[in-house]
Amino acid sequence: MPSVISTDVLIVGAGVAGLWLNARLRGQGYSTVLVESASLGGGQSLKSQGIIHGGAKYALHGALTGASEAIADMPRRWREALAGTGELDLASVRLLSEAHYLWSPGTLAGNLTSFFASKAVRGRVDQVKGDQLPPALQDRAFKGKVYRLAELVVDVPSLLARLAELAGDSLLAGQSIEPLLENDRLIGLRVDGREIRAQRVVLSAGEGTADLLKALGLEQPAMQRRPLHMVLAKGPSLKPLYAHCLGGGPKPRITVTTHPAADGQWVWYMGGEIAEAEGVAREPAQQITTAQQEVARLLPWVDLSHVQWATVRVNRAEPAQSGLVRPDNAFLAEKGALLVGWPTKLALVPDFADRVFAALERDAIKPGEHRPLPALPKPPEAVPVWEQLLP
Ligand SMILES: Cc1cc2nc3c(=O)[nH]c(=O)nc-3n(C[C@H](O)[C@H](O)[C@H](O)COP(=O)(O)OP(=O)(O)OC[C@H]3O[C@@H](n4cnc5c(N)ncnc54)[C@H](O)[C@@H]3O)c2cc1C
């Protein structure tokens, strides 16, 4: 019979939200257990593009929105953490790009004028030319305008590896989760038959949170899934590019990030409009053809003859909203000892952790006295999607 464990905060779901929160709690002296049923970050986190948005993309509408305001502080928080001087020491995490770029391939003057007139981007955006252009756009045939946004792009595999390091002995591989009740109050969870008592339980299981709530007999908070059909390309001719390519609408036509593969080649990872509704409806082969045509139109100088292609379907998990509107904040709901949430963006995980800390402070939940944890079975690290699909 496995031993009974007691801890301050029991977290379920080791994506970037659970891992970041776990590291911050441990840094503040709380004892924690973080349960993961699959692999560390293998859900949405490792399939994300790693852009630390500061809200500029959302200001494409030409007006300041809630999103522009709420998210505006996140690049600073991340920058400090990555420098080793912030709320977590992430100095060992690889930064893929100091900037994300906004790239207007044609004549989109109207759209850009309103965009640059908005306060959200004033002072944060500079036009770049010549050898300051992203390497993939440095070609004589390149036309169009490129602006540099003060938004970082992080290497998510190295971020997850560092957060797993900061988790110390708190990680637990666990499949079956049942509520642990005392007088009808939640006092912890039974994980694979092992009792884990905790002052607070946090569900940060992304898409898995819906089933966990069901297992706990709860219907709220409701969540929504936003399906995406992303495209990957790997080849010797691909050079780094981190950019939203504008198409005239409020959403980027295509958002490209570039990731290092284990064999030394670069992988382009493409989302944006191409991966949304119409892209979701396409079969993988059609989606690849669409992406090939798009790249050939936008970057005709890139030799695609030795490029390998793949697609990946993934759902974004978010709190339910009418009309599938993009949420613009981390979300946290509370019910007694249970806290449930979604960061809604990788960039917003500091905000997610803040919300949990605010709930702990309000309820005067302090680090308690606990016996050291026994040796626990550990969840495996996840393999990046390009290594799985384009080995
Ligand atoms: C294609 C794509 C691109 C994106 N690009 C960006 C971007 O560039 N910038 C940005 O800011 N955001 C981006 N996002 C959003 C971002 O990835 C997510 O908001 C973030 O990763 C969510 O983290 P999470 O930890 O909540 O969820 P997840 O990473 O999904 O983690 C949840 C974890 O819970 C585990 N789990 C599920 N059920 C259980 C259970 N019953 N028991 C135990 N564990 C369980 C899962 O296995 C998983 O490891 C992107 C998302 C997608 C899909």
PDBQT file of the ligand as one rigid body, heavy atoms in Angstrom, charges set to zero:
ROOT
HETATM    1  C1  LIG A 401      -0.277  25.411 -31.650  1.00  0.00    +0.000 C 
HETATM    2  C2  LIG A 401      -0.194  26.312 -30.459  1.00  0.00    +0.000 A 
HETATM    3  C3  LIG A 401       0.641  27.413 -30.479  1.00  0.00    +0.000 A 
HETATM    4  C4  LIG A 401       0.704  28.265 -29.374  1.00  0.00    +0.000 A 
HETATM    5  N1  LIG A 401       1.578  29.312 -29.403  1.00  0.00    +0.000 NA
HETATM    6  C5  LIG A 401       1.669  30.117 -28.332  1.00  0.00    +0.000 A 
HETATM    7  C6  LIG A 401       2.607  31.185 -28.321  1.00  0.00    +0.000 A 
HETATM    8  O1  LIG A 401       3.386  31.368 -29.243  1.00  0.00    +0.000 OA
HETATM    9  N2  LIG A 401       2.640  32.001 -27.237  1.00  0.00    +0.000 N 
HETATM   10  C7  LIG A 401       1.793  31.807 -26.186  1.00  0.00    +0.000 A 
HETATM   11  O2  LIG A 401       1.858  32.588 -25.249  1.00  0.00    +0.000 OA
HETATM   12  N3  LIG A 401       0.919  30.780 -26.142  1.00  0.00    +0.000 NA
HETATM   13  C8  LIG A 401       0.839  29.926 -27.186  1.00  0.00    +0.000 A 
HETATM   14  N4  LIG A 401      -0.033  28.876 -27.159  1.00  0.00    +0.000 N 
HETATM   15  C9  LIG A 401      -0.838  28.647 -25.954  1.00  0.00    +0.000 C 
HETATM   16  C10 LIG A 401      -0.043  27.873 -24.904  1.00  0.00    +0.000 C 
HETATM   17  O3  LIG A 401       0.623  26.793 -25.489  1.00  0.00    +0.000 OA
HETATM   18  C11 LIG A 401      -0.964  27.365 -23.811  1.00  0.00    +0.000 C 
HETATM   19  O4  LIG A 401      -1.771  28.386 -23.301  1.00  0.00    +0.000 OA
HETATM   20  C12 LIG A 401      -0.153  26.778 -22.643  1.00  0.00    +0.000 C 
HETATM   21  O5  LIG A 401       0.863  25.908 -23.096  1.00  0.00    +0.000 OA
HETATM   22  C13 LIG A 401      -1.076  26.030 -21.721  1.00  0.00    +0.000 C 
HETATM   23  O6  LIG A 401      -0.320  25.440 -20.717  1.00  0.00    +0.000 OA
HETATM   24  P1  LIG A 401      -0.978  24.447 -19.702  1.00  0.00    +0.000 P 
HETATM   25  O7  LIG A 401       0.087  24.027 -18.777  1.00  0.00    +0.000 OA
HETATM   26  O8  LIG A 401      -2.216  25.044 -19.143  1.00  0.00    +0.000 OA
HETATM   27  O9  LIG A 401      -1.521  23.246 -20.610  1.00  0.00    +0.000 OA
HETATM   28  P2  LIG A 401      -0.813  21.977 -21.260  1.00  0.00    +0.000 P 
HETATM   29  O10 LIG A 401       0.524  22.282 -21.793  1.00  0.00    +0.000 OA
HETATM   30  O11 LIG A 401      -1.809  21.387 -22.184  1.00  0.00    +0.000 OA
HETATM   31  O12 LIG A 401      -0.576  21.018 -20.014  1.00  0.00    +0.000 OA
HETATM   32  C14 LIG A 401      -1.575  20.292 -19.371  1.00  0.00    +0.000 C 
HETATM   33  C15 LIG A 401      -0.948  19.025 -18.814  1.00  0.00    +0.000 C 
HETATM   34  O13 LIG A 401      -1.912  18.343 -18.021  1.00  0.00    +0.000 OA
HETATM   35  C16 LIG A 401      -1.758  16.956 -18.235  1.00  0.00    +0.000 C 
HETATM   36  N5  LIG A 401      -2.989  16.278 -17.878  1.00  0.00    +0.000 N 
HETATM   37  C17 LIG A 401      -4.158  16.252 -18.551  1.00  0.00    +0.000 A 
HETATM   38  N6  LIG A 401      -5.057  15.504 -17.892  1.00  0.00    +0.000 NA
HETATM   39  C18 LIG A 401      -4.449  15.043 -16.769  1.00  0.00    +0.000 A 
HETATM   40  C19 LIG A 401      -4.862  14.231 -15.690  1.00  0.00    +0.000 A 
HETATM   41  N7  LIG A 401      -6.088  13.703 -15.631  1.00  0.00    +0.000 N 
HETATM   42  N8  LIG A 401      -3.988  13.957 -14.697  1.00  0.00    +0.000 NA
HETATM   43  C20 LIG A 401      -2.727  14.476 -14.750  1.00  0.00    +0.000 A 
HETATM   44  N9  LIG A 401      -2.283  15.260 -15.749  1.00  0.00    +0.000 NA
HETATM   45  C21 LIG A 401      -3.131  15.544 -16.749  1.00  0.00    +0.000 A 
HETATM   46  C22 LIG A 401      -1.416  16.855 -19.721  1.00  0.00    +0.000 C 
HETATM   47  O14 LIG A 401      -0.806  15.618 -20.028  1.00  0.00    +0.000 OA
HETATM   48  C23 LIG A 401      -0.506  18.058 -19.902  1.00  0.00    +0.000 C 
HETATM   49  O15 LIG A 401       0.854  17.708 -19.705  1.00  0.00    +0.000 OA
HETATM   50  C24 LIG A 401      -0.102  28.012 -28.234  1.00  0.00    +0.000 A 
HETATM   51  C25 LIG A 401      -0.939  26.897 -28.214  1.00  0.00    +0.000 A 
HETATM   52  C26 LIG A 401      -0.986  26.040 -29.301  1.00  0.00    +0.000 A 
HETATM   53  C27 LIG A 401      -1.872  24.835 -29.234  1.00  0.00    +0.000 C 
ENDROOT
TORSDOF 0
